[in-house]
Amino acid sequence: MSARKGFTLVELLTVIAIIGILAALLFPVFNSARRKGRQAVCTSNLRQIGLSMEMYANDHDEQYPYAVDPTDKFTPQIWNDFPQWRIRIMDMPMLHEVLQPYQKSRDIWRCPADIGYKLQDFTSEPFNAMPTSYERFGSSYLLRTEVIFRELRVGQFDRAAEVNLLFDANGAWHGDRILGLIENPSDPGFRYNCLYADLHLKNITYDQMWQAWSTPL
């Protein structure tokens, strides 16, 4: 009898089919774990930035940093309804620049899920934040700049736990619809890591973010 020297075609196809099934089962698990890992880094970044904002405030009569985010700086027209604030933007520095002395590393401004975006989620303004917001502007995060314009102080909010202070610039980064550059932000798959004015953090939907925007200061 001759010794068997290899697999038959049927055996090879069976093995390939099993590998394919296992890959299909495991890929969503790996993808979910990677997404949660990126979210954990992002929330850590936001927490550190929030602490540095309070450190700044301790040195400046409890005042928040007089600064803006990339959308304010490069699309000032979003403040057309508030000309008294828009006129100030030209001379205001970026938030990450003002807080630099209070931080050990610039990397805390880089969300690991940052894949850039081409349209602002909350204003629908065209916006070139490619290849990533961090690479283009030095920050993956946006600020509720109204807090700055109104010259509010730390601890001055009636509903600090409901006021969005700092958050992801785009909801596709931590959502379930990562194909994200042209999708509708109101899609339930869009999510935002949000730092509230009392410094607690939460991962929220687009609608929940609008609720935070609507919270009076």
N, C-alpha and C positions, 0 to 999 in steps of 0.2 A: 504494500500500500504506500502511496506517495504522501509525504507530509504536507499539511495545509500551510500555505505561505502567505495568506492575506485574507482581507475581508471581502465578502461578496458585495455587490452593488447594493443589494437590499439592506445589508447590515450598515453600510456607510450612510445610506439615506436615513435609516432609523436613528443612528447616532446624531446626524445633523438635525433631524427633526426634534430630537430631545433637547439638544443644545439651544435650538431656536425657541422652544417652549420655555426653558429655564430663563433665557435672556429676556423674553417677554414678561415673565413674572418678576424678575429681579430689577429690571431697568426702572420701573416706577418707584421702587423702594430706594434705589441709589439716588435717583433724581430728587426724591423727597428729602432724603438725608442731606444732600448737597444744598438744597434750597434752605433747609433749616439752619445749616451751618453758616450760610451767607447771611441769613437773617440775624443770627446770634452776633456775628461780627458787626453788622450794621447797627443793631441796638446798643452794643457796647460803644460804638463810635458816638452815637447820639447822646448816650449817658455822659461820656467824657466831655463832649462839647457843652452840654448843659451845665456840668460842673465848672467848666472854664468860664462860662457866661456869668455864673454866680461869683466866681473869684474876681472877675472883672468888676462886677457890680460892687463887691466889697471895697474895691479901691476907688469907686466913682460914685459915692453917695447913693448906693443901691440902684443906680441907673443902668439899664441894659446898654450894650454896646451900640454906639451911634454908627450904624452900618446897614448895608443892604445885601440882598442875594443876587445871583446872576440874572434872574428874570427882571428884577427891578432895574438893574444897571443897564441891561441891553435891550429891554423893551419898556422904557419908561412910559409909553403910551397907555399901559394898563392902569395908570394912575390919572388918566385924563379927567375923571370925575372929581379928583382932588388936586386941583392945580397948585394949591399951597404946599402940597407934599411933593408933587412931581418936580417942581422947580429946585428942590433940595437935592434930588438924587444925583445930579451931575457931579456934585462936590463930595458925595459920601463914599467912603471906602467900602470894600467888601468885608463881610463878616469874618471870613477865615483869615484875612489880613490883620484885622484888629485884635483877634484873639490869639494870634501866633505866640506872643510872649507868655501866654498862660498854658501852652501845650508843649508836650515833649516831641511830638511828631506830627507832620502834616498828613500822614496816612489816615488819621482819624476822620478826615474829610472825604475819604474815598470809600464809597459803598462797594463791596465786592460783587454785587449784582448789577452794578451800573453798566448798562449797555447803550447809554445815550438815549436821545429822543429827538423828534422833529416837530412836535406840537405840544404846547403847554397844556397840561391836563385841565387846569381851572380857568383859563382864559381863552383857550383855543387859538392862541396866537402862534403862527409859525415860529419855530425857534430851533436853530442849529446847535444842538448839544451833542455833536458827534465828533469822534467815535465814542467818547463817554463824556458825561458832564464834568467829571473830575479833570480829565485831560484838557478839556477846552476852557474851563473856568476856574479850576482849582477846588471845586466843591460838588459833591453829589446831592447836597441838601438845600432846601429852601426854608425861608424864614417868614413868619407872620409879621411882616415889616410894619404893619399898623401899630404894633406894640411900640416900635421905635419912634415912629412919627408922633405918636401921642405922648411920648416921653414918660411912659409908665415905669414904675420901679418894681423891683422884686418884692413880692408879697402884697402888692397893691390890688390884685385881682379879687373880685367877689367870688368868681367861680374858676379858680386856677386849674382845677382838675379837669375842666372842660375846654380850656383854651389851647389850641394847637400852637406851639412855639416854634418847633423845628421838625422837619419831616422829609421823606424821600421826594426827590424832584419828579419822579414818574412812578405811577402805580403798577406798571408792567414788570418792574424789576423783581418784586417779591410776590407776584401773583402767580396764578396757575396758567396764564396765557402769555408766556414769555416771548412769543413771536412779536410782540408788543408794539412796534413803532407806529402802527396805523389803527389799532383797535380802539373801540369806544371806551373811555375811562369808566363809564358807569357800568360796564360789564362786571359782574360779581367776581370775576377772576382777578381784577385789579386790587392790590393791597398796598398799604402804606405803613411803614414804621413811623410812628409819631411820638415826639417828645412833647409832653404837655407842660404848661407853665409851672405846675407843682413838681416837675421833673420825673413824673412817672411815665412809663413807656407802654405803648400798646400798638398792636398790628391791627389796622382798621381798614374798612372798605371805603370806596369813593364817597358813598352817601354819608358814612359816618364822618368823613373828613369835612364834608360840607356842613354837617351839624356843628362841628368844631369851629369852622369859619364863621358860622352864624352866631356863635356865642358872643354876646356883647362884652366889651372890655371895661 
